[in-house]
Amino acid sequence: MNSIIPYLQGFGTGAGLIIAIGAQNAFVLTQSIRRNHHLTICLVCAICDAVLISLGVLGTGSLIASNPMLLKPAAWGGAAFLAWYGFGSLRSALKGGQLEAQEAAATGLKSVILLTLTITLLNPHVYLDTVVMLGSISGQYEGTERYLFGLGAISASFIWFYTLGFGGRALAPLFKKPVTWRVLDSAVCLTMWFVAWNLLEKAMNV
């Protein structure tokens, strides 16, 4: 039973970082509604996340796990970031967001793939969220648990993007309602604060 906890925490943290109002989600939703190579777009987004998360877990996470002196600062830093991120989600929940699908859309497969890569990889936050933050947090886990954490985050990415891909037409009206984002942001807030608390416990025990 304990072996699934790192996976679930990775899933929750990854989902919290991915589910946010932004250009990438708006683009995926738009192409899903238009049925414009939408499943390919979902695959590209999910693979990019998987590669970056893996780099974080195998690089940053392994470095932190192998150096006891980095464990406590990384745990405190990760907890502070997640607490701040959770607070931001709480403010968004109180405010109520709205995701609008844009009218402009690329039509060719090559154009869509290039545009997807541009929107994904030219966003500096994607590296902070995946390589740095998820990598650092994964370093708090030992051995196989670290990889389970990373697998959980990768799973969240695939599930989220393909949820947008397969359910774009049905989900679009929901995502235009502030109440939908209030619920999602509230869930993100609670998840981030829960993981932050677990990191603080680890930091105090290092």
Solvent accessible surface area in square Angstrom, and as a share of the most:
residue,aa,sasa,rsa
1,M,191,0.85
2,N,112,0.57
3,S,68,0.44
4,I,78,0.40
5,I,77,0.39
6,P,4,0.03
7,Y,55,0.21
8,L,97,0.48
9,Q,14,0.06
10,G,0,0.00
11,F,61,0.25
12,G,16,0.15
13,T,0,0.00
14,G,0,0.00
15,A,18,0.14
16,G,2,0.02
17,L,14,0.07
18,I,27,0.14
19,I,25,0.13
20,A,39,0.30
21,I,80,0.41
22,G,33,0.32
23,A,74,0.57
24,Q,39,0.17
25,N,6,0.03
26,A,11,0.09
27,F,21,0.09
28,V,1,0.01
29,L,1,0.00
30,T,4,0.03
31,Q,0,0.00
32,S,0,0.00
33,I,45,0.23
34,R,106,0.39
35,R,102,0.37
36,N,22,0.11
37,H,72,0.32
38,H,27,0.12
39,L,68,0.34
40,T,44,0.26
41,I,1,0.01
42,C,0,0.00
43,L,77,0.38
44,V,22,0.13
45,C,0,0.00
46,A,0,0.00
47,I,80,0.41
48,C,15,0.09
49,D,7,0.04
50,A,19,0.14
51,V,79,0.46
52,L,14,0.07
53,I,1,0.00
54,S,40,0.26
55,L,102,0.51
56,G,0,0.00
57,V,6,0.03
58,L,106,0.53
59,G,38,0.36
60,T,38,0.22
61,G,0,0.00
62,S,32,0.21
63,L,107,0.53
64,I,12,0.06
65,A,36,0.28
66,S,88,0.57
67,N,54,0.28
68,P,94,0.59
69,M,164,0.73
70,L,65,0.32
71,L,38,0.19
72,K,83,0.35
73,P,79,0.50
74,A,17,0.13
75,A,0,0.00
76,W,120,0.42
77,G,40,0.38
78,G,2,0.02
79,A,3,0.02
80,A,63,0.49
81,F,31,0.13
82,L,0,0.00
83,A,43,0.33
84,W,160,0.56
85,Y,43,0.16
86,G,0,0.00
87,F,104,0.43
88,G,22,0.21
89,S,9,0.06
90,L,58,0.29
91,R,142,0.52
92,S,46,0.29
93,A,8,0.06
94,L,129,0.64
95,K,168,0.71
96,G,15,0.14
97,G,17,0.16
98,Q,84,0.37
99,L,4,0.02
100,E,80,0.36
101,A,24,0.19
102,Q,112,0.50
103,E,142,0.64
104,A,87,0.68
105,A,35,0.27
106,A,22,0.17
107,T,111,0.65
108,G,34,0.33
109,L,83,0.41
110,K,155,0.66
111,S,58,0.37
112,V,0,0.00
113,I,53,0.27
114,L,98,0.49
115,L,67,0.33
116,T,1,0.01
117,L,59,0.29
118,T,63,0.36
119,I,41,0.21
120,T,2,0.01
121,L,61,0.31
122,L,136,0.68
123,N,62,0.32
124,P,98,0.61
125,H,114,0.51
126,V,18,0.11
127,Y,85,0.32
128,L,69,0.34
129,D,23,0.12
130,T,8,0.05
131,V,37,0.21
132,V,69,0.40
133,M,15,0.07
134,L,3,0.02
135,G,0,0.00
136,S,15,0.10
137,I,1,0.01
138,S,0,0.00
139,G,2,0.02
140,Q,18,0.08
141,Y,10,0.04
142,E,143,0.64
143,G,44,0.42
144,T,96,0.56
145,E,66,0.30
146,R,22,0.08
147,Y,105,0.40
148,L,44,0.22
149,F,0,0.00
150,G,4,0.04
151,L,93,0.46
152,G,0,0.00
153,A,0,0.00
154,I,31,0.16
155,S,22,0.14
156,A,2,0.02
157,S,0,0.00
158,F,65,0.27
159,I,97,0.49
160,W,22,0.08
161,F,0,0.00
162,Y,53,0.20
163,T,59,0.34
164,L,0,0.00
165,G,0,0.00
166,F,133,0.56
167,G,19,0.18
168,G,0,0.00
169,R,131,0.48
170,A,77,0.60
171,L,37,0.18
172,A,8,0.06
173,P,74,0.47
174,L,83,0.42
175,F,9,0.04
176,K,90,0.38
177,K,101,0.43
178,P,57,0.36
179,V,89,0.51
180,T,26,0.15
181,W,1,0.00
182,R,91,0.33
183,V,98,0.56
184,L,41,0.20
185,D,13,0.07
186,S,45,0.29
187,A,52,0.41
188,V,10,0.06
189,C,4,0.02
190,L,121,0.60
191,T,41,0.24
192,M,0,0.00
193,W,95,0.33
194,F,120,0.50
195,V,3,0.02
196,A,5,0.04
197,W,142,0.50
198,N,31,0.16
199,L,2,0.01
200,L,46,0.23
201,E,71,0.32
202,K,64,0.27
203,A,0,0.00
204,M,118,0.53
205,N,130,0.67
206,V,82,0.47
